[in-house]
């Protein structure tokens, strides 16, 4: 089996016998909040029981946090689980995804036998869509997937454009799925989210994906959720997956994470806001072309001295104990493109030191 994602620390450990400095996974550099760790640990005492299949306490907490009805929320084993459920629930015949973007959208659609159309994001526009995105939503389109901010580019689309896309989807009868798993890393998360549209006139054509994975450093616990404008869609989603998809410790950790959010998320944004521009500047000084990302990661391109793409940078850094995300397998990119996480100051300095060695 061959992995196509970042975060494969176990593969590195088996090859080198130690743990890497992992810049291939975009997880909070602050780590999991202590209260969240404690909540998950305390829940182990009840691990002999089946977890609540409806995640009632967690959904109630999410409903209060986002000011929506609990019946609009479905929890799953990470956002990826819910992407596959959404496709299974809708059974689309034609769907639109951007390129490059998170690969699971197309994987889920392909499993359903759906025809996938790509909107290629152009480097010359900073990988930000414009009128071309709106034009691509045509009659006959059943689903549209958008990642905001996009992975791996780190760029957001203008909110007015997203609202226009939602209106166009409603006119076509399509479901707009907006993946906001990295929203909390933006400088103004509330100003970019489409959560407010769930109760609007086109809310039934909208589903918003969120996860605890990145902002609360809970990747190993696997916890995500989707908020649906259409409660009937939420009901179908629940039945499109196993009933005990979310473990008891994950549910308890999610409740605790929401309680810590008012304190830890502003601190997280402050760290990322300070470190991201410094990391981008250092990469540019080393001859890399950096896309001005808005989240906790940066997409960059590196060429060899002869001008050809440097397709071996991540492999060379791996020998120095650092994992980068090689983005050559993303549709719309190719050799020479890489994604690095933005971590804390000391980790960033160490990664850059080793990067200078291989360059």
Secondary structure, 3 states (H helix, E strand, C coil): CCCCCCCCHHHHHHHHCCCCEECCCCCCCCCCCHHHHHHHHHHHHHCCCCCCCCCHHHHHHHHHHHCCCHHHEEEECCHHHHHHHHHHHHCCCEEEEEECCCCHHHHHHHHCCCEEEEEECCHHHCCCCCHHHHHHCCCCCCEEEEECCCCCCCCCCCHHHHHHHHHHHHHHCCEEEEECCCHHHCCCHHHHCCHHHHHCCCHHHEEEEEECCCCCCCHHHCCEEEEECCHHHHHHHHCCCCCCCCCHHHHHHHHHHHHHHHHHHHHHHHHHHHHHHHHHHHHHHCCCEECCCCCCEEEEECECCCCCECCCHHHHHHCCCEECEECCCCCCCCCCEEEEECCCHHHHHHHHHHHHHHC
